[in-house]
């Protein structure tokens, strides 16, 4: 029987991201078609403590709850009962969104 996990805590320099769905309608009411390339972004759900370098831990500069720009391909897909998440290394994150 499968065990249901309450949370996933990434190890080392990894972050857990929930992919955000792009808006299908603009603020003015225009409906967007699926032919335009969409920006792949998501929200950081959890992060690891960091990675050891030269005997010291190098912390991750990303914050839980912030939105980040993701590469088109990559990440490890994790499917759970409450949704689909992706695990990325902190170096794979392209940038943060404000």
N, C-alpha and C positions, 0 to 999 in steps of 0.2 A: 504494500500500500504506500502511496506517495505521501510524503510529509509536506505540510503546508508551511512555508517560511513566512515570518512576519516582516523581515527586512533583509536586504542584501548590503553588506558592508564591503566595499572594494578593498583590495590589498595594494600596498606600495603606491605607485603613482597612477592609479586608475580612477576614473570617474564613471558613475552610473548616470545615464542620460535618458530622459523620456522625450522622444521625438515629438515636436509640435506639428500639428496639421496646419498647412498654409491656408490663409483666408481665401474663400471662394467668392467673396463679394467685397468691393471697395467701400469706403466710408460714404461715398456719394451714391451707392446702390448699383454700380456696374458689376455684372457677373463676369468673373475671370474664367477663361477657358483653360483646359489642361495642357495646351500645346506650349505655353510659355515655361521656360525653365524655372523651377521653384528653388528658393534658397532653403537648404537643409539646415534646420536649427532645432534646438531642444533645450530643455530645462535640466539643470544638474540636480539630481535627487540625492546623491550621496557621493562621497569622495574618500579616497584612502589617505593614510597619514603622510605619505611621501616616500621618497626613495633614499637609501643610504649612499652617500658619496664622501669618500675620504673620512670615514668614521663618524660622520654627522648626518643627521636626517635633513634632507632638503624638502621642505614643505611645498605643497601644491598651491599655486597662486590663485586658483579659482575658488569661488564661494558657492556653497550650496544654495540653490534658489535662483541663481543667475542664469540667463539665457546665453547660449554659446552657438557659434557658427561651426558646423561640422563638415568634414570632408564628404564628398559624394559617395565614396565607397569606403568600407572599413568598419571596424567595431565588431564586437561579438554580440549577436542577438540573443536576448534572454526573454522567453515567453513565460509569463506567469498568469495566474487566474485574473488578476486585476489590470493586466495590460502587457504591452511589449516594451522592453527597455534595451538599451545598448550600452556596452562597456567599452570605453575608449581609454587610451593612455593620455596623460595630460599633454604630451607633446603633439598628439594628433589633433587637438582642438585648434581650429584656425583663428579664433578670436571670440571676444565677448560682444554681446549686443546690448545696447541701451535703449 
